[in-house]
Amino acid sequence: MKVLRFLVIALFMTAVAAAQEEKPDKRDDYLNEPDTITLPTVGLEEVVIDMTKYKEDAESRKQFAILQRRVYKVYPYAKSTAANLTALNAGMAKLKSNRDKKKYFKIVEDYLDNQFKPQLKKLSRKDGQILVKLIFRQTGSSTFDLIKEYKSGWKAFWSNSTAKLFDINLKTKYEPMVVNEDYLIETILVRAFKSGRLSRQDAPFTIDYQKISDYWVNKLGKKSPGQD
């Protein structure tokens, strides 16, 4: 399943370049640019922020806004990954000979290489971390497990070890009921789907947002990030 290889390679290349810079990663400059897309106002759910990480209201709104822009940027890539995997599986299922399958792989490989790698190389390390989580959300598997399944266990181990050097863990799952940042990401997605900012693609597993939200409300108390 070579589509995953491009995502991983792109993340590595981005992480290496970012790690070599003494100054903040310039790939994050887009976070300081004005958001030029305006959409109608919609009703928003309350969301809870872990106050051990976000101590002050002003800072919490700032951090939530930064996370929101990262999600806006990388979600389409995770969505494309899931769509490409589905299409690739469907295409391979129609082929019988290994020769035809190899030719099909080559066509898909060249297309994805030209189409996505230049864009993915522009992601920062933190963008890459969010992308790995969203790949899990959209495919139901960690990037590590996908590589292990379609390449080899050794390849998966090597890839994860290399990524860890640059703060990208390919084994990372998407767990909004467990990880507060994942809950915030899900909140951003729910809002973006309702407003039309992002196009919804259903996850391969059930995500009960109300149940998740209730859990964090009970655990940490109510807080609405990004709002006065």
C-alpha positions as CSV (number, residue, x, y, z in Angstrom):
1,M,0.0,0.0,0.0
2,K,2.5,2.6,-1.3
3,V,0.3,5.6,-0.6
4,L,1.3,5.4,3.0
5,R,5.0,5.5,2.0
6,F,4.6,8.9,0.5
7,L,3.0,10.3,3.6
8,V,5.7,8.9,5.9
9,I,8.5,10.1,3.6
10,A,7.1,13.5,3.4
11,L,6.7,13.7,7.2
12,F,10.3,12.6,7.6
13,M,11.6,15.2,5.2
14,T,9.6,17.9,6.8
15,A,10.7,16.9,10.3
16,V,14.4,16.8,9.4
17,A,14.3,20.2,7.7
18,A,12.4,21.7,10.7
19,A,14.8,20.1,13.3
20,Q,17.8,21.7,11.6
21,E,16.4,25.3,12.0
22,E,17.4,27.2,15.0
23,K,14.5,29.6,14.6
24,P,10.8,28.6,14.8
25,D,9.7,26.5,11.9
26,K,8.9,28.8,9.0
27,R,6.3,26.3,7.9
28,D,4.2,27.6,10.7
29,D,4.1,31.1,9.3
30,Y,0.6,30.5,8.0
31,L,-0.6,30.5,11.6
32,N,0.1,34.2,11.8
33,E,-1.7,35.0,8.5
34,P,-5.3,36.3,8.6
35,D,-8.0,33.8,7.9
36,T,-9.6,35.1,4.7
37,I,-12.5,32.6,4.6
38,T,-15.7,33.9,6.1
39,L,-18.7,31.7,6.8
40,P,-22.1,32.0,8.4
41,T,-22.2,31.8,12.2
42,V,-23.4,28.5,13.6
43,G,-24.3,27.2,17.0
44,L,-21.2,25.8,18.8
45,E,-20.9,23.2,21.5
46,E,-19.1,24.0,24.7
47,V,-15.7,22.4,24.9
48,V,-13.4,21.6,27.7
49,I,-9.7,22.5,27.9
50,D,-7.2,20.8,30.2
51,M,-6.3,23.7,32.4
52,T,-3.0,22.1,33.4
53,K,-1.9,22.7,29.8
54,Y,-3.9,25.9,29.1
55,K,-3.8,28.0,32.3
56,E,-5.2,31.4,31.2
57,D,-8.3,32.2,29.1
58,A,-6.4,34.4,26.7
59,E,-3.7,31.8,26.2
60,S,-6.2,29.0,25.9
61,R,-8.0,30.9,23.1
62,K,-4.7,31.5,21.3
63,Q,-3.7,27.8,21.6
64,F,-7.1,26.6,20.4
65,A,-7.0,29.0,17.4
66,I,-3.5,27.7,16.5
67,L,-4.7,24.1,16.8
68,Q,-7.8,24.9,14.7
69,R,-5.7,26.3,11.8
70,R,-3.5,23.2,11.9
71,V,-6.5,20.9,11.7
72,Y,-7.9,23.0,8.8
73,K,-4.6,22.5,7.0
74,V,-4.0,18.8,7.4
75,Y,-7.5,17.3,7.6
76,P,-7.8,17.3,3.8
77,Y,-4.6,15.2,3.5
78,A,-5.9,12.6,6.0
79,K,-9.2,12.5,4.1
80,S,-7.3,12.0,0.8
81,T,-5.3,9.2,2.4
82,A,-8.4,7.3,3.4
83,A,-10.0,7.9,-0.1
84,N,-6.9,6.8,-1.9
85,L,-6.6,3.6,0.2
86,T,-10.2,2.7,-0.5
87,A,-9.7,3.4,-4.2
88,L,-6.4,1.4,-4.3
89,N,-8.0,-1.6,-2.5
90,A,-10.9,-1.5,-5.0
91,G,-8.5,-1.3,-8.0
92,M,-6.3,-4.1,-6.8
93,A,-9.3,-6.4,-6.1
94,K,-10.1,-6.2,-9.8
95,L,-6.7,-7.4,-10.9
96,K,-5.6,-11.0,-11.0
97,S,-2.0,-11.2,-12.2
98,N,1.0,-9.9,-10.2
99,R,2.2,-8.2,-13.3
100,D,-1.0,-6.2,-13.7
101,K,-0.9,-5.4,-9.9
102,K,2.7,-4.1,-10.2
103,K,1.9,-1.9,-13.1
104,Y,-1.2,-0.5,-11.3
105,F,1.0,0.2,-8.2
106,K,3.4,2.1,-10.4
107,I,0.7,4.3,-11.9
108,V,-0.7,5.0,-8.4
109,E,2.8,5.6,-7.0
110,D,3.7,8.2,-9.7
111,Y,0.4,10.0,-9.4
112,L,0.5,10.4,-5.6
113,D,4.2,11.3,-5.7
114,N,3.5,14.2,-8.1
115,Q,0.2,15.2,-6.6
116,F,0.9,15.3,-2.8
117,K,4.5,15.2,-1.9
118,P,5.3,18.8,-2.7
119,Q,2.4,19.9,-0.5
120,L,3.2,17.6,2.4
121,K,6.8,18.8,2.5
122,K,5.5,22.2,3.5
123,L,4.1,20.8,6.8
124,S,5.8,21.6,10.1
125,R,6.6,19.0,12.7
126,K,3.4,19.8,14.7
127,D,1.4,19.7,11.5
128,G,2.8,16.2,11.0
129,Q,1.8,15.1,14.5
130,I,-1.8,16.2,13.9
131,L,-1.8,14.5,10.5
132,V,-0.7,11.2,12.0
133,K,-3.7,11.4,14.4
134,L,-6.1,12.3,11.7
135,I,-4.9,9.5,9.5
136,F,-5.9,7.2,12.3
137,R,-9.2,8.9,12.6
138,Q,-9.9,8.4,8.9
139,T,-8.5,4.9,8.3
140,G,-8.9,3.3,11.7
141,S,-5.3,2.3,11.9
142,S,-2.1,4.0,13.0
143,T,0.4,4.9,10.3
144,F,2.8,2.4,12.0
145,D,0.3,-0.4,11.7
146,L,-0.5,0.4,8.1
147,I,3.2,0.3,7.2
148,K,3.6,-2.9,9.1
149,E,0.6,-4.6,7.4
150,Y,1.5,-3.6,3.9
151,K,5.3,-3.4,4.0
152,S,7.0,-5.2,6.9
153,G,7.5,-5.1,10.7
154,W,11.1,-4.1,10.3
155,K,10.1,-1.2,8.0
156,A,7.5,-0.1,10.5
157,F,10.0,-0.2,13.4
158,W,12.6,1.8,11.5
159,S,10.1,4.4,10.3
160,N,8.7,4.9,13.8
161,S,12.2,5.2,15.3
162,T,13.3,7.8,12.8
163,A,10.1,9.8,13.2
164,K,10.5,9.8,17.0
165,L,13.8,11.7,16.6
166,F,11.7,14.6,15.3
167,D,8.7,14.3,17.7
168,I,6.5,12.3,15.3
169,N,5.2,9.0,16.7
170,L,3.7,6.9,13.9
171,K,2.1,4.7,16.5
172,T,-0.1,7.6,17.8
173,K,-3.8,6.8,17.9
174,Y,-6.7,9.2,17.8
175,E,-8.4,9.0,21.3
176,P,-10.7,11.9,22.0
177,M,-12.0,10.2,25.1
178,V,-8.5,9.9,26.5
179,V,-6.4,12.7,25.1
180,N,-7.6,16.3,25.6
181,E,-5.9,17.5,22.5
182,D,-7.8,14.9,20.5
183,Y,-11.1,16.0,22.0
184,L,-10.2,19.6,20.9
185,I,-9.5,18.3,17.4
186,E,-12.8,16.5,17.3
187,T,-14.5,19.7,18.5
188,I,-12.8,21.7,15.7
189,L,-13.9,19.1,13.1
190,V,-17.5,19.0,14.4
191,R,-17.7,22.8,14.1
192,A,-16.0,22.8,10.7
193,F,-18.4,20.2,9.3
194,K,-21.4,22.2,10.6
195,S,-20.2,25.5,9.2
196,G,-19.1,24.0,5.9
197,R,-15.5,24.9,6.4
198,L,-14.5,21.3,6.0
199,S,-16.2,18.5,4.0
200,R,-17.1,15.6,6.2
201,Q,-15.7,12.1,5.6
202,D,-17.1,9.6,8.1
203,A,-14.6,7.8,10.3
204,P,-14.5,3.9,10.0
205,F,-15.4,3.7,13.7
206,T,-18.1,5.4,15.8
207,I,-17.2,8.7,17.4
208,D,-19.9,9.7,19.9
209,Y,-19.1,13.4,20.3
210,Q,-21.8,14.1,22.9
211,K,-20.5,11.3,25.1
212,I,-16.9,12.6,24.7
213,S,-17.9,16.1,25.5
214,D,-19.9,15.1,28.5
215,Y,-16.9,13.2,29.8
216,W,-14.6,16.2,29.6
217,V,-17.2,18.5,31.1
218,N,-17.5,16.2,34.1
219,K,-13.7,15.8,34.4
220,L,-12.5,19.3,33.9
221,G,-15.5,21.7,34.0
222,K,-16.9,23.8,31.3
223,K,-14.8,26.0,29.0
224,S,-15.3,27.4,25.6
225,P,-12.0,28.0,23.8
226,G,-11.7,30.6,21.1
227,Q,-14.7,32.5,22.4
228,D,-15.0,35.5,24.7
